[in-house]
Amino acid sequence: MARKIVVTSGKGGVGKTTVAVNLGVALSLKGERVIICDADFGLNNADVACGVENLVVYDIVDVIEGRCRASQALVRHPDYPNFYLLASRSAPERYISPQSFKLVLDGLSDKYDYILIDCPAGIDEGFHRAVATADEAIVVTTAHLPALRDADKVVTILKSYELQQISFIVNMLRGDLLVSGECLSLSEMEGVLKIPLLGVLPEDKQLYLNQLSEDKKPFKILAFNLLTGKRRTYNVTKRYTGAIGGLRRFLKRGL
């Protein structure tokens, strides 16, 4: 049976969809059969993040309304044969019940190892529909205090569901700010959210320049942690420690 994991965030703009897609690719490269399901029926864009928007024929609304089978709606990525997308569409006029949404994913669960549910930002109806389908949750945040506050609100709601595990990822983390103490430490972030840290992703344009890439060590570490239950952390401060690191920090601040 697949591990159904909802990937959510307290607010938009923290890179949730990009994180979900790249984590899915990293898991698939380890031999896991992975589906990413776009659960946003308003601002759906997982197909674009996956780079397969031109390959989508059917979506989850078609499955729910009986126009195709779930297997027909899956888009297999041409570069990653173990990675599939179950697309959504902008359908604000339709009522998609949590029960019908869950029924589709449960029907796919026995043939795949992971189903990552890309949740709409915020805590509206779409959020609850996605969470009600999942067994576990990953909260994506940044180190900024407003994002952490919003993430904390989401965590509080997630704890009201019977989820097996809730963890968080810190995205776009600047190593220089960690070294200088200008942002909360990872242990302090864990103290704020009161859930375990799954991993961190650095602020690095090259990491996201090609949204899907095999050579992405931070995502490989996240996939390893998810598979094994261990808690390895990508070292985002390495470039900012020592003499050369001090020079980098100096230049980054433009002093």
N, C-alpha and C positions, 0 to 999 in steps of 0.2 A: 504493500500500500504506500502511496506517495505521502511524503511529508508536505502538508499544505501550510504554507507560510505566507502570511499577509505582510507586505512591506508598506509601511505607512509613515506619516510624518505629521507634525503639528501644524505645519504651514507649507505653502508652496515655495519653490525657489531654493530648496536644499539639495536638489539633485536626486530625489527619490527614484524616479523612473530609470535614470541612467545607472544608478547603483543596482537596482533590481535586475536590469538587463545584463549588465556586466557580471554580476554575481551568478546569474543563470548560465552565462557562457562559461565562466570558470568552473562551475560544477559539471557542466556537460563535457568539458575537456578532461575531467577526471573519470569519465565513463558513466556518469549519471544521466539518466533520461529526464530532461527538464522541460516543463511547460512554463512560460510566463503568460499569465492571464491578465489582460487589461480590464480592470474592474471599474474604470471611469467611464460613465455613460454621458459625460458632458464634455470634458476636455481630453478625450482619449488621444494618446500619441505614442503608445508603446510600439506600434507598427513602424513609426518613423525612427524611434530610438533603435529598433532592431534592424533597420534598413531594408525592410521587406514590404513597405507600404504598397508596392506595385504587384505584390503576389497575393494579396488578400482577396479571396473570392467570397467566403462566408465569414460571419462573425458570431459571437455568442448569442446575440439577439436572434439570429436566424435559427440557431440550435434551440433556444428556448421556445420560439414560436413554431417549431416543427418543420422548417423548410430544409433542414439538412441534419445529418448526424454530427455529433461532436467531433468524431474522427475526420470528417470532411472539412470542418472549419479550421483544423489545425494547419498552420503553415510551418513546414520544416525549413529551417534556415539552410540556404545553399552552401554555406561555408562551415557550418557546425551541425553535423547530422544528428546529434543527440539533443538539439535545442529547437524547441517549437514555440510558436506564438498562437495564443487564442485571442484574436483581436476583438475589440469592442467597436462601438460607433456612437456618435452623438445622437442620443435618443431621449431627450428630456421629456418628451410627451408620453413616453411609455412607462408603465409601472413594471419594474422588474423586481419580483418578490425575492426575498432572501432564500426561500425554499426552492424556487426554480433555479436560482443561481447555484445553490449548493448541490442540487441534483445533477447538474451538468458536470461539475468538478468531481463529485463522488463517482460518477460514471467513468471518468478517465483515470481515477486514482490507482486502480490495480495494474495499469500498464506502464506507469511512470514512477520515477523515484522522488521527484520534487515538483510541486506546483507552486510557483511564486506568484502571489496575487498582488498586482500593482494597484494599490488602494488610492482612491481620490484623496487629495489633501483636505485637511479640515476634519470635522466630526459630524457631518451631516448624514443623511440617509444612506448615501453611497458608502460611507465609512462603515457604518454598522452592518450593511449587507455583506461587505467584503470580510469583515472580522468574524461574523457569524459563521462563515464558511471554513475558517482556518482552524488549525490545531496549534499553531505557534505564531508569534509576531516579531517582526524586526522594525524598530523605530529608527528612522534616519533623521539626523539632526546635524547642525553645525555647532561650533564652539561659542557662537554669539549668544548672549544671554536671552534675547527675545525668542530665539529658536529653541533654546533649552527650556524656557518657561512653557512654550507651546507644547513641546515634546512631553514635558511633565504632566500636562493636562491630558494628553493622549494616553500616557501610561496609566494614569488613574482610571480612565475609562476601560482600557484593555484589561485591567485587573478585575473588572466586574464580569468578564467573560471567563469561561473555563478553559483557558489556554494552558497548554503544557509548558510553554516557555516563552518569556518575553526578554528580548535583548535589544541593544542599540548599537548603531554605527555612527561614528563622528565623521562626517564628510567635509572635504575642502579644509582640512586642518593645516594651519601654518606652523611649521616647526620653529620658526624664529620667535613667534609669540609664545609658544610653550616654553622655550629656553629662557626668554626674558621675564616670564611670569605675567605677561600682559593678557593672558586668557586663563581660564580655569585649567587645572591639571586634569589628567584622565581620571584619577581617583576622586577628585572633587566633582567631576561630572557624574561619576557613578553614585556619589553621595547625593547629588541633586535628584537624579532619576530613580535611584534605589532599585536598579535592575542591572544585570551584568553587561559589560562591554563586549560586543562581538568582535569589534576591530575598528581600525581607523583608516581613512583614505586621505592622502595629502592634497593640498592645493597645488595642482600640477596640471597646466594646460595640456601637456603632452599625454597625460593619462586619459584625457577625454577627447583629444583631437580626433582620433578615430574611435567612435563610440564602442566598437567591438574590436578587441584585439587579444591575441593569445599571450602577448608579452606584457602582462600586467601583474607584477608581483603582489601589490596590495590586495587585488581581488583574489589571487590564488591563496593568499593567507586567509582571507575571509572564508573561502570555500573549504579550506582545510579545517578551520575552526568549526564550521557548521557540520562537517562530516564526522569529525572526531570528538567534538565537545571540548577540545582544548582551547586555550586562549592566548595564542601567539599574537603579538602586536607589531605591526609594521613601524619601523623607527623613522618617524617624520622629522626627528631632531638631528639626525646624523650629519646633515649638511651644514648645521648651524652650531656645531660644537668644535672646540679646539681653535687654533689660531686662524685657520682658513675659514672656519665657520663664523668666527667673530667678524672677519672682513666681509663675508656675505651679508651678515645681519646689518653691518654698517652701510653697505651699498644699497641693500633693499630698502632701508629707511630714507635713502636719498640725502644723507647727511654729508 
